[in-house]
Amino acid sequence: MNKGILFFMTCVATIMWFKRTNKSSKHEMHLIKKKITAC
């Protein structure tokens, strides 16, 4: 259970980082969302 929560937090942190650094990159955001759905 803890590992899953940790992984989810990492996914969220990655999204926040992408939002800050690359707001124009919607394609990459879509790919990350796909990865989270796969989690």
mmCIF file of the N, C-alpha and C atoms, coordinates in Angstrom:
data_MODEL
# 
_entry.id   MODEL 
# 
loop_
_atom_site.group_PDB 
_atom_site.id 
_atom_site.type_symbol 
_atom_site.label_atom_id 
_atom_site.label_alt_id 
_atom_site.label_comp_id 
_atom_site.label_asym_id 
_atom_site.label_entity_id 
_atom_site.label_seq_id 
_atom_site.pdbx_PDB_ins_code 
_atom_site.Cartn_x 
_atom_site.Cartn_y 
_atom_site.Cartn_z 
_atom_site.occupancy 
_atom_site.B_iso_or_equiv 
_atom_site.pdbx_formal_charge 
_atom_site.auth_seq_id 
_atom_site.auth_comp_id 
_atom_site.auth_asym_id 
_atom_site.auth_atom_id 
_atom_site.pdbx_PDB_model_num 
ATOM 1   N N  . MET A 1 1  ? 0.830  -1.205 0.000   1.00 0.00 ? 1  MET A N  1 
ATOM 2   C CA . MET A 1 1  ? 0.000  0.000  0.000   1.00 0.00 ? 1  MET A CA 1 
ATOM 3   C C  . MET A 1 1  ? 0.867  1.258  0.000   1.00 0.00 ? 1  MET A C  1 
ATOM 4   N N  . ASN A 1 2  ? 1.862  1.302  0.885   1.00 0.00 ? 2  ASN A N  1 
ATOM 5   C CA . ASN A 1 2  ? 2.708  2.496  0.983   1.00 0.00 ? 2  ASN A CA 1 
ATOM 6   C C  . ASN A 1 2  ? 3.449  2.771  -0.317  1.00 0.00 ? 2  ASN A C  1 
ATOM 7   N N  . LYS A 1 3  ? 3.898  1.688  -0.970  1.00 0.00 ? 3  LYS A N  1 
ATOM 8   C CA . LYS A 1 3  ? 4.632  1.872  -2.236  1.00 0.00 ? 3  LYS A CA 1 
ATOM 9   C C  . LYS A 1 3  ? 3.723  2.510  -3.277  1.00 0.00 ? 3  LYS A C  1 
ATOM 10  N N  . GLY A 1 4  ? 2.465  2.106  -3.321  1.00 0.00 ? 4  GLY A N  1 
ATOM 11  C CA . GLY A 1 4  ? 1.517  2.667  -4.282  1.00 0.00 ? 4  GLY A CA 1 
ATOM 12  C C  . GLY A 1 4  ? 1.311  4.151  -4.049  1.00 0.00 ? 4  GLY A C  1 
ATOM 13  N N  . ILE A 1 5  ? 1.171  4.530  -2.768  1.00 0.00 ? 5  ILE A N  1 
ATOM 14  C CA . ILE A 1 5  ? 0.971  5.944  -2.427  1.00 0.00 ? 5  ILE A CA 1 
ATOM 15  C C  . ILE A 1 5  ? 2.202  6.747  -2.823  1.00 0.00 ? 5  ILE A C  1 
ATOM 16  N N  . LEU A 1 6  ? 3.373  6.195  -2.551  1.00 0.00 ? 6  LEU A N  1 
ATOM 17  C CA . LEU A 1 6  ? 4.619  6.882  -2.890  1.00 0.00 ? 6  LEU A CA 1 
ATOM 18  C C  . LEU A 1 6  ? 4.710  7.095  -4.400  1.00 0.00 ? 6  LEU A C  1 
ATOM 19  N N  . PHE A 1 7  ? 4.346  6.051  -5.167  1.00 0.00 ? 7  PHE A N  1 
ATOM 20  C CA . PHE A 1 7  ? 4.401  6.140  -6.627  1.00 0.00 ? 7  PHE A CA 1 
ATOM 21  C C  . PHE A 1 7  ? 3.432  7.200  -7.126  1.00 0.00 ? 7  PHE A C  1 
ATOM 22  N N  . PHE A 1 8  ? 2.229  7.237  -6.533  1.00 0.00 ? 8  PHE A N  1 
ATOM 23  C CA . PHE A 1 8  ? 1.229  8.234  -6.927  1.00 0.00 ? 8  PHE A CA 1 
ATOM 24  C C  . PHE A 1 8  ? 1.742  9.645  -6.656  1.00 0.00 ? 8  PHE A C  1 
ATOM 25  N N  . MET A 1 9  ? 2.371  9.840  -5.502  1.00 0.00 ? 9  MET A N  1 
ATOM 26  C CA . MET A 1 9  ? 2.916  11.147 -5.151  1.00 0.00 ? 9  MET A CA 1 
ATOM 27  C C  . MET A 1 9  ? 3.984  11.561 -6.159  1.00 0.00 ? 9  MET A C  1 
ATOM 28  N N  . THR A 1 10 ? 4.777  10.595 -6.614  1.00 0.00 ? 10 THR A N  1 
ATOM 29  C CA . THR A 1 10 ? 5.809  10.892 -7.606  1.00 0.00 ? 10 THR A CA 1 
ATOM 30  C C  . THR A 1 10 ? 5.164  11.335 -8.915  1.00 0.00 ? 10 THR A C  1 
ATOM 31  N N  . CYS A 1 11 ? 4.087  10.639 -9.300  1.00 0.00 ? 11 CYS A N  1 
ATOM 32  C CA . CYS A 1 11 ? 3.370  11.008 -10.529 1.00 0.00 ? 11 CYS A CA 1 
ATOM 33  C C  . CYS A 1 11 ? 2.847  12.432 -10.426 1.00 0.00 ? 11 CYS A C  1 
ATOM 34  N N  . VAL A 1 12 ? 2.247  12.766 -9.286  1.00 0.00 ? 12 VAL A N  1 
ATOM 35  C CA . VAL A 1 12 ? 1.701  14.109 -9.088  1.00 0.00 ? 12 VAL A CA 1 
ATOM 36  C C  . VAL A 1 12 ? 2.815  15.147 -9.134  1.00 0.00 ? 12 VAL A C  1 
ATOM 37  N N  . ALA A 1 13 ? 3.928  14.845 -8.482  1.00 0.00 ? 13 ALA A N  1 
ATOM 38  C CA . ALA A 1 13 ? 5.056  15.782 -8.466  1.00 0.00 ? 13 ALA A CA 1 
ATOM 39  C C  . ALA A 1 13 ? 5.566  16.025 -9.882  1.00 0.00 ? 13 ALA A C  1 
ATOM 40  N N  . THR A 1 14 ? 5.593  14.950 -10.686 1.00 0.00 ? 14 THR A N  1 
ATOM 41  C CA . THR A 1 14 ? 6.046  15.086 -12.073 1.00 0.00 ? 14 THR A CA 1 
ATOM 42  C C  . THR A 1 14 ? 5.115  16.012 -12.842 1.00 0.00 ? 14 THR A C  1 
ATOM 43  N N  . ILE A 1 15 ? 3.812  15.862 -12.641 1.00 0.00 ? 15 ILE A N  1 
ATOM 44  C CA . ILE A 1 15 ? 2.839  16.717 -13.337 1.00 0.00 ? 15 ILE A CA 1 
ATOM 45  C C  . ILE A 1 15 ? 3.045  18.170 -12.930 1.00 0.00 ? 15 ILE A C  1 
ATOM 46  N N  . MET A 1 16 ? 3.188  18.417 -11.630 1.00 0.00 ? 16 MET A N  1 
ATOM 47  C CA . MET A 1 16 ? 3.372  19.781 -11.155 1.00 0.00 ? 16 MET A CA 1 
ATOM 48  C C  . MET A 1 16 ? 4.628  20.382 -11.773 1.00 0.00 ? 16 MET A C  1 
ATOM 49  N N  . TRP A 1 17 ? 5.692  19.567 -11.853 1.00 0.00 ? 17 TRP A N  1 
ATOM 50  C CA . TRP A 1 17 ? 6.948  20.040 -12.428 1.00 0.00 ? 17 TRP A CA 1 
ATOM 51  C C  . TRP A 1 17 ? 6.775  20.401 -13.896 1.00 0.00 ? 17 TRP A C  1 
ATOM 52  N N  . PHE A 1 18 ? 6.053  19.533 -14.640 1.00 0.00 ? 18 PHE A N  1 
ATOM 53  C CA . PHE A 1 18 ? 5.822  19.793 -16.059 1.00 0.00 ? 18 PHE A CA 1 
ATOM 54  C C  . PHE A 1 18 ? 4.999  21.053 -16.249 1.00 0.00 ? 18 PHE A C  1 
ATOM 55  N N  . LYS A 1 19 ? 3.997  21.244 -15.393 1.00 0.00 ? 19 LYS A N  1 
ATOM 56  C CA . LYS A 1 19 ? 3.142  22.427 -15.506 1.00 0.00 ? 19 LYS A CA 1 
ATOM 57  C C  . LYS A 1 19 ? 3.975  23.688 -15.323 1.00 0.00 ? 19 LYS A C  1 
ATOM 58  N N  . ARG A 1 20 ? 4.931  23.638 -14.387 1.00 0.00 ? 20 ARG A N  1 
ATOM 59  C CA . ARG A 1 20 ? 5.743  24.825 -14.118 1.00 0.00 ? 20 ARG A CA 1 
ATOM 60  C C  . ARG A 1 20 ? 6.730  25.094 -15.249 1.00 0.00 ? 20 ARG A C  1 
ATOM 61  N N  . THR A 1 21 ? 7.362  24.033 -15.779 1.00 0.00 ? 21 THR A N  1 
ATOM 62  C CA . THR A 1 21 ? 8.439  24.235 -16.739 1.00 0.00 ? 21 THR A CA 1 
ATOM 63  C C  . THR A 1 21 ? 7.927  24.339 -18.176 1.00 0.00 ? 21 THR A C  1 
ATOM 64  N N  . ASN A 1 22 ? 6.885  23.582 -18.512 1.00 0.00 ? 22 ASN A N  1 
ATOM 65  C CA . ASN A 1 22 ? 6.457  23.511 -19.911 1.00 0.00 ? 22 ASN A CA 1 
ATOM 66  C C  . ASN A 1 22 ? 4.941  23.604 -20.015 1.00 0.00 ? 22 ASN A C  1 
ATOM 67  N N  . LYS A 1 23 ? 4.414  24.807 -19.934 1.00 0.00 ? 23 LYS A N  1 
ATOM 68  C CA . LYS A 1 23 ? 2.963  24.973 -19.987 1.00 0.00 ? 23 LYS A CA 1 
ATOM 69  C C  . LYS A 1 23 ? 2.422  24.685 -21.388 1.00 0.00 ? 23 LYS A C  1 
ATOM 70  N N  . SER A 1 24 ? 3.246  24.861 -22.414 1.00 0.00 ? 24 SER A N  1 
ATOM 71  C CA . SER A 1 24 ? 2.774  24.700 -23.790 1.00 0.00 ? 24 SER A CA 1 
ATOM 72  C C  . SER A 1 24 ? 2.730  23.235 -24.212 1.00 0.00 ? 24 SER A C  1 
ATOM 73  N N  . SER A 1 25 ? 3.389  22.365 -23.431 1.00 0.00 ? 25 SER A N  1 
ATOM 74  C CA . SER A 1 25 ? 3.515  20.971 -23.835 1.00 0.00 ? 25 SER A CA 1 
ATOM 75  C C  . SER A 1 25 ? 2.316  20.148 -23.380 1.00 0.00 ? 25 SER A C  1 
ATOM 76  N N  . LYS A 1 26 ? 1.194  20.295 -24.098 1.00 0.00 ? 26 LYS A N  1 
ATOM 77  C CA . LYS A 1 26 ? -0.014 19.552 -23.741 1.00 0.00 ? 26 LYS A CA 1 
ATOM 78  C C  . LYS A 1 26 ? 0.121  18.089 -24.117 1.00 0.00 ? 26 LYS A C  1 
ATOM 79  N N  . HIS A 1 27 ? 0.876  17.813 -25.164 1.00 0.00 ? 27 HIS A N  1 
ATOM 80  C CA . HIS A 1 27 ? 1.052  16.435 -25.619 1.00 0.00 ? 27 HIS A CA 1 
ATOM 81  C C  . HIS A 1 27 ? 1.733  15.602 -24.538 1.00 0.00 ? 27 HIS A C  1 
ATOM 82  N N  . GLU A 1 28 ? 2.770  16.175 -23.933 1.00 0.00 ? 28 GLU A N  1 
ATOM 83  C CA . GLU A 1 28 ? 3.493  15.448 -22.887 1.00 0.00 ? 28 GLU A CA 1 
ATOM 84  C C  . GLU A 1 28 ? 2.607  15.261 -21.651 1.00 0.00 ? 28 GLU A C  1 
ATOM 85  N N  . MET A 1 29 ? 1.795  16.260 -21.341 1.00 0.00 ? 29 MET A N  1 
ATOM 86  C CA . MET A 1 29 ? 0.871  16.135 -20.220 1.00 0.00 ? 29 MET A CA 1 
ATOM 87  C C  . MET A 1 29 ? -0.080 14.971 -20.470 1.00 0.00 ? 29 MET A C  1 
ATOM 88  N N  . HIS A 1 30 ? -0.519 14.831 -21.709 1.00 0.00 ? 30 HIS A N  1 
ATOM 89  C CA . HIS A 1 30 ? -1.422 13.738 -22.075 1.00 0.00 ? 30 HIS A CA 1 
ATOM 90  C C  . HIS A 1 30 ? -0.734 12.395 -21.863 1.00 0.00 ? 30 HIS A C  1 
ATOM 91  N N  . LEU A 1 31 ? 0.536  12.330 -22.247 1.00 0.00 ? 31 LEU A N  1 
ATOM 92  C CA . LEU A 1 31 ? 1.291  11.077 -22.067 1.00 0.00 ? 31 LEU A CA 1 
ATOM 93  C C  . LEU A 1 31 ? 1.427  10.735 -20.589 1.00 0.00 ? 31 LEU A C  1 
ATOM 94  N N  . ILE A 1 32 ? 1.681  11.738 -19.765 1.00 0.00 ? 32 ILE A N  1 
ATOM 95  C CA . ILE A 1 32 ? 1.833  11.493 -18.327 1.00 0.00 ? 32 ILE A CA 1 
ATOM 96  C C  . ILE A 1 32 ? 0.506  11.017 -17.744 1.00 0.00 ? 32 ILE A C  1 
ATOM 97  N N  . LYS A 1 33 ? -0.601 11.631 -18.193 1.00 0.00 ? 33 LYS A N  1 
ATOM 98  C CA . LYS A 1 33 ? -1.910 11.217 -17.697 1.00 0.00 ? 33 LYS A CA 1 
ATOM 99  C C  . LYS A 1 33 ? -2.164 9.763  -18.063 1.00 0.00 ? 33 LYS A C  1 
ATOM 100 N N  . LYS A 1 34 ? -1.734 9.375  -19.261 1.00 0.00 ? 34 LYS A N  1 
ATOM 101 C CA . LYS A 1 34 ? -1.884 7.976  -19.689 1.00 0.00 ? 34 LYS A CA 1 
ATOM 102 C C  . LYS A 1 34 ? -1.097 7.060  -18.751 1.00 0.00 ? 34 LYS A C  1 
ATOM 103 N N  . LYS A 1 35 ? 0.094  7.488  -18.392 1.00 0.00 ? 35 LYS A N  1 
ATOM 104 C CA . LYS A 1 35 ? 0.945  6.686  -17.498 1.00 0.00 ? 35 LYS A CA 1 
ATOM 105 C C  . LYS A 1 35 ? 0.276  6.528  -16.138 1.00 0.00 ? 35 LYS A C  1 
ATOM 106 N N  . ILE A 1 36 ? -0.327 7.608  -15.637 1.00 0.00 ? 36 ILE A N  1 
ATOM 107 C CA . ILE A 1 36 ? -0.981 7.545  -14.326 1.00 0.00 ? 36 ILE A CA 1 
ATOM 108 C C  . ILE A 1 36 ? -2.176 6.602  -14.397 1.00 0.00 ? 36 ILE A C  1 
ATOM 109 N N  . THR A 1 37 ? -2.915 6.659  -15.508 1.00 0.00 ? 37 THR A N  1 
ATOM 110 C CA . THR A 1 37 ? -4.054 5.755  -15.666 1.00 0.00 ? 37 THR A CA 1 
ATOM 111 C C  . THR A 1 37 ? -3.571 4.310  -15.650 1.00 0.00 ? 37 THR A C  1 
ATOM 112 N N  . ALA A 1 38 ? -2.370 4.096  -16.194 1.00 0.00 ? 38 ALA A N  1 
ATOM 113 C CA . ALA A 1 38 ? -1.804 2.744  -16.231 1.00 0.00 ? 38 ALA A CA 1 
ATOM 114 C C  . ALA A 1 38 ? -1.356 2.296  -14.843 1.00 0.00 ? 38 ALA A C  1 
ATOM 115 N N  . CYS A 1 39 ? -1.081 3.277  -13.941 1.00 0.00 ? 39 CYS A N  1 
ATOM 116 C CA . CYS A 1 39 ? -0.627 2.940  -12.585 1.00 0.00 ? 39 CYS A CA 1 
ATOM 117 C C  . CYS A 1 39 ? -1.613 1.977  -11.934 1.00 0.00 ? 39 CYS A C  1 
# 
